[in-house]
Amino acid sequence: MTRVCFELHVKPELLDEYIARHTPVRREMLDEIAAAGRRNYSLFLADGGRLIGYYETDDDQAAQAYLAASPVATTWEAEMAPYFVGLDGRPDQAATPLTEIFHLADQQAAASPNEESDAS
C-alpha cells in the first residue's frame, strides 16, 4: 500500500465556494475515486487556502491513469482548476507531492521488540 499526501492552494476569495463544492462531492465523482483504487481519502484546509490531501492506494500510477481517462474526473477537475493558485494542469495531477518522513505503524513494525526507546 502507498500513502500519498499532496498540497494545493485554494484562492482565498474562493474558499467558501470551494468548501461548498465539497459538501458533498457529487456521487459519480466519489464512485470514480473509489473505482480508481484510492481509499481513505481526505482533504484538510488551513488558513489562507493551504489544502493538504491524503489517500492510500495499491498502485498510484494506475489510479492516476484511471482518473485521467475518466470523463467524470476530467469534468470535475476542469471545474475545480479555477479554484487553485498557480496551478499548471489538472489539480489531481499538478498538486505538489509531499514526502513522508514518519509513519508510526511502519516504525513500530521495524523496531525490534527488545530495542530500548530513546526516551528511557
Secondary structure, 3 states (H helix, E strand, C coil): CEEEEEEEEECHHHHHHHHHHCCCCCHHHHHHHHHHCCEEEEEEECHHHEEEEEEEECCHHHHHHHHHHCHHHHHHHHHHHHHECCCCCCHHHHCEEECCCCCHHHHHHHCCCCCCCCCC
